[in-house]
Amino acid sequence: MTIIKILPHPEYCPQGAEITATPGTSICEALLENNIAIEHACDMSCACTTCHVIVREGMASLNELDENEEDLLDRAWGLEPNSRLSCQAFVAQKDLVVEIPRYTINHAKENH
């Protein structure tokens, strides 16, 4: 099992968290399975940027970005060189440290 450390986020994970994930699981799936309700407006089909995360440690262990993910990330708010769409970033054997950006481009979000 791979450990994913989630840095504190005021809405989704105020205290931060450490979860485990089976290699081959997407970061988004791992978060959702552990009751961290990250946005995923396209139901994890790589059609939006709402599940954007910043991988602070362990980026090299993830699968490579494909062209579609790269194009979508260009539209994400707060893009950094180590940004990924969590629905497209699949966990390997190396532990990760992940930050959920404070803001997303999801205009349809409820409770905004």
PAKOL-581626 format. One record per residue (C-alpha): residue in three letters; x, y, z. Coordinates in steps of 0.001 Angstrom, whole numbers. Each point is the difference from the previous one (the first is absolute). Example, Ala and Ser with C-alpha at 12.3 -4.5 7.8 and 13.67 -1.06 7.14 Angstrom:
<site><residuo>ALA</residuo><px>12300</px><py>-4500</py><pz>7800</pz></site>
<site><residuo>SER</residuo><px>1370</px><py>3440</py><pz>-660</pz></site>
! end
This chain:
<site><residuo>MET</residuo><px>0</px><py>0</py><pz>0</pz></site>
<site><residuo>THR</residuo><px>1093</px><py>3512</py><pz>-793</pz></site>
<site><residuo>ILE</residuo><px>-419</px><py>2812</py><pz>2511</pz></site>
<site><residuo>ILE</residuo><px>-1468</px><py>3265</py><pz>-1244</pz></site>
<site><residuo>LYS</residuo><px>425</px><py>2942</py><pz>2344</pz></site>
<site><residuo>ILE</residuo><px>-2558</px><py>2736</py><pz>-694</pz></site>
<site><residuo>LEU</residuo><px>1006</px><py>3455</py><pz>1157</pz></site>
<site><residuo>PRO</residuo><px>-2638</px><py>1976</py><pz>1922</pz></site>
<site><residuo>HIS</residuo><px>-2741</px><py>1589</py><pz>-2115</pz></site>
<site><residuo>PRO</residuo><px>-2600</px><py>2231</py><pz>1716</pz></site>
<site><residuo>GLU</residuo><px>-2978</px><py>-1691</py><pz>-1666</pz></site>
<site><residuo>TYR</residuo><px>895</px><py>-3574</py><pz>-936</pz></site>
<site><residuo>CYS</residuo><px>2518</px><py>-1016</py><pz>2633</pz></site>
<site><residuo>PRO</residuo><px>505</px><py>2675</py><pz>2702</pz></site>
<site><residuo>GLN</residuo><px>2404</px><py>-2064</py><pz>2107</pz></site>
<site><residuo>GLY</residuo><px>1788</px><py>-1662</py><pz>-2903</pz></site>
<site><residuo>ALA</residuo><px>-30</px><py>-3776</py><pz>-266</pz></site>
<site><residuo>GLU</residuo><px>2017</px><py>-3095</py><pz>-749</pz></site>
<site><residuo>ILE</residuo><px>-1696</px><py>-2688</py><pz>-2018</pz></site>
<site><residuo>THR</residuo><px>1075</px><py>-3184</py><pz>-1738</pz></site>
<site><residuo>ALA</residuo><px>-627</px><py>-971</py><pz>-3591</pz></site>
<site><residuo>THR</residuo><px>599</px><py>-3071</py><pz>-2073</pz></site>
<site><residuo>PRO</residuo><px>2434</px><py>564</py><pz>-2879</pz></site>
<site><residuo>GLY</residuo><px>-1986</px><py>566</py><pz>-3198</pz></site>
<site><residuo>THR</residuo><px>-2660</px><py>2061</py><pz>1781</pz></site>
<site><residuo>SER</residuo><px>-400</px><py>3624</py><pz>-1056</pz></site>
<site><residuo>ILE</residuo><px>648</px><py>2672</py><pz>2599</pz></site>
<site><residuo>CYS</residuo><px>-3616</px><py>1144</py><pz>-443</pz></site>
<site><residuo>GLU</residuo><px>-1377</px><py>-3482</py><pz>676</pz></site>
<site><residuo>ALA</residuo><px>2218</px><py>-351</py><pz>3072</pz></site>
<site><residuo>LEU</residuo><px>-1177</px><py>3328</py><pz>1404</pz></site>
<site><residuo>LEU</residuo><px>-3664</px><py>-795</py><pz>-589</pz></site>
<site><residuo>GLU</residuo><px>341</px><py>-3507</py><pz>1479</pz></site>
<site><residuo>ASN</residuo><px>1368</px><py>1646</py><pz>3159</pz></site>
<site><residuo>ASN</residuo><px>-2818</px><py>2544</py><pz>348</pz></site>
<site><residuo>ILE</residuo><px>1975</px><py>2956</py><pz>-1359</pz></site>
<site><residuo>ALA</residuo><px>-2627</px><py>1403</py><pz>-2358</pz></site>
<site><residuo>ILE</residuo><px>2213</px><py>1612</py><pz>-2629</pz></site>
<site><residuo>GLU</residuo><px>-1932</px><py>1526</py><pz>-2883</pz></site>
<site><residuo>HIS</residuo><px>-223</px><py>-2093</py><pz>-3154</pz></site>
<site><residuo>ALA</residuo><px>-2639</px><py>1622</py><pz>-2199</pz></site>
<site><residuo>CYS</residuo><px>593</px><py>-2265</py><pz>-3010</pz></site>
<site><residuo>ASP</residuo><px>-220</px><py>-3232</py><pz>2030</pz></site>
<site><residuo>MET</residuo><px>3710</px><py>-676</py><pz>-536</pz></site>
<site><residuo>SER</residuo><px>-142</px><py>-74</py><pz>-3812</pz></site>
<site><residuo>CYS</residuo><px>2808</px><py>2543</py><pz>-575</pz></site>
<site><residuo>ALA</residuo><px>-2380</px><py>2648</py><pz>-1336</pz></site>
<site><residuo>CYS</residuo><px>463</px><py>2792</py><pz>2580</pz></site>
<site><residuo>THR</residuo><px>2515</px><py>1350</py><pz>2523</pz></site>
<site><residuo>THR</residuo><px>-1990</px><py>-134</py><pz>3239</pz></site>
<site><residuo>CYS</residuo><px>2075</px><py>-2852</py><pz>1431</pz></site>
<site><residuo>HIS</residuo><px>3293</px><py>1879</py><pz>-516</pz></site>
<site><residuo>VAL</residuo><px>2598</px><py>-741</py><pz>2684</pz></site>
<site><residuo>ILE</residuo><px>3604</px><py>980</py><pz>561</pz></site>
<site><residuo>VAL</residuo><px>2325</px><py>-2918</py><pz>690</pz></site>
<site><residuo>ARG</residuo><px>2570</px><py>1334</py><pz>2477</pz></site>
<site><residuo>GLU</residuo><px>1913</px><py>-3286</py><pz>351</pz></site>
<site><residuo>GLY</residuo><px>78</px><py>-3173</py><pz>-2089</pz></site>
<site><residuo>MET</residuo><px>-864</px><py>1539</py><pz>-3380</pz></site>
<site><residuo>ALA</residuo><px>2556</px><py>-2111</py><pz>-1875</pz></site>
<site><residuo>SER</residuo><px>-1703</px><py>-3226</py><pz>1105</pz></site>
<site><residuo>LEU</residuo><px>-3308</px><py>884</py><pz>-1677</pz></site>
<site><residuo>ASN</residuo><px>-937</px><py>-982</py><pz>-3545</pz></site>
<site><residuo>GLU</residuo><px>914</px><py>2497</py><pz>-2720</pz></site>
<site><residuo>LEU</residuo><px>-2389</px><py>2768</py><pz>-1017</pz></site>
<site><residuo>ASP</residuo><px>-1720</px><py>-546</py><pz>-3301</pz></site>
<site><residuo>GLU</residuo><px>-736</px><py>2781</py><pz>-2473</pz></site>
<site><residuo>ASN</residuo><px>-3655</px><py>332</py><pz>1058</pz></site>
<site><residuo>GLU</residuo><px>922</px><py>469</py><pz>3662</pz></site>
<site><residuo>GLU</residuo><px>2684</px><py>2547</py><pz>-922</pz></site>
<site><residuo>ASP</residuo><px>-2518</px><py>1992</py><pz>-2051</pz></site>
<site><residuo>LEU</residuo><px>-2537</px><py>16</py><pz>2828</pz></site>
<site><residuo>LEU</residuo><px>2568</px><py>961</py><pz>2626</pz></site>
<site><residuo>ASP</residuo><px>735</px><py>3142</py><pz>-2015</pz></site>
<site><residuo>ARG</residuo><px>-3465</px><py>1183</py><pz>1107</pz></site>
<site><residuo>ALA</residuo><px>378</px><py>-820</py><pz>3710</pz></site>
<site><residuo>TRP</residuo><px>265</px><py>2787</py><pz>2565</pz></site>
<site><residuo>GLY</residuo><px>3237</px><py>19</py><pz>1963</pz></site>
<site><residuo>LEU</residuo><px>1855</px><py>-2202</py><pz>-2478</pz></site>
<site><residuo>GLU</residuo><px>3503</px><py>-1010</py><pz>1079</pz></site>
<site><residuo>PRO</residuo><px>2645</px><py>-2185</py><pz>-1678</pz></site>
<site><residuo>ASN</residuo><px>-1011</px><py>-2905</py><pz>2274</pz></site>
<site><residuo>SER</residuo><px>-3768</px><py>332</py><pz>-603</pz></site>
<site><residuo>ARG</residuo><px>-2053</px><py>-3025</py><pz>-1012</pz></site>
<site><residuo>LEU</residuo><px>-3634</px><py>-871</py><pz>-505</pz></site>
<site><residuo>SER</residuo><px>-547</px><py>-2385</py><pz>2878</pz></site>
<site><residuo>CYS</residuo><px>-2292</px><py>-2184</py><pz>-2124</pz></site>
<site><residuo>GLN</residuo><px>2867</px><py>-613</py><pz>-2441</pz></site>
<site><residuo>ALA</residuo><px>2894</px><py>-356</py><pz>2485</pz></site>
<site><residuo>PHE</residuo><px>377</px><py>-3647</py><pz>968</pz></site>
<site><residuo>VAL</residuo><px>1771</px><py>-1000</py><pz>3195</pz></site>
<site><residuo>ALA</residuo><px>3084</px><py>-2215</py><pz>-215</pz></site>
<site><residuo>GLN</residuo><px>2175</px><py>-1367</py><pz>2821</pz></site>
<site><residuo>LYS</residuo><px>1444</px><py>3340</py><pz>1190</pz></site>
<site><residuo>ASP</residuo><px>-1739</px><py>2021</py><pz>2707</pz></site>
<site><residuo>LEU</residuo><px>-1479</px><py>3360</py><pz>-1002</pz></site>
<site><residuo>VAL</residuo><px>-629</px><py>3410</py><pz>1531</pz></site>
<site><residuo>VAL</residuo><px>-2957</px><py>1734</py><pz>-1655</pz></site>
<site><residuo>GLU</residuo><px>-1441</px><py>3484</py><pz>302</pz></site>
<site><residuo>ILE</residuo><px>-3559</px><py>782</py><pz>-1081</pz></site>
<site><residuo>PRO</residuo><px>-66</px><py>3551</py><pz>-1379</pz></site>
<site><residuo>ARG</residuo><px>-2247</px><py>2408</py><pz>1841</pz></site>
<site><residuo>TYR</residuo><px>-1872</px><py>1137</py><pz>-3127</pz></site>
<site><residuo>THR</residuo><px>-1346</px><py>-1818</py><pz>-3056</pz></site>
<site><residuo>ILE</residuo><px>-1537</px><py>1050</py><pz>-3267</pz></site>
<site><residuo>ASN</residuo><px>-3267</px><py>-1801</py><pz>812</pz></site>
<site><residuo>HIS</residuo><px>-2624</px><py>2700</py><pz>-482</pz></site>
<site><residuo>ALA</residuo><px>-2814</px><py>-2470</py><pz>665</pz></site>
<site><residuo>LYS</residuo><px>1209</px><py>-849</py><pz>3493</pz></site>
<site><residuo>GLU</residuo><px>-2741</px><py>39</py><pz>2583</pz></site>
<site><residuo>ASN</residuo><px>451</px><py>1892</py><pz>3268</pz></site>
<site><residuo>HIS</residuo><px>2208</px><py>2665</py><pz>-1570</pz></site>
! end
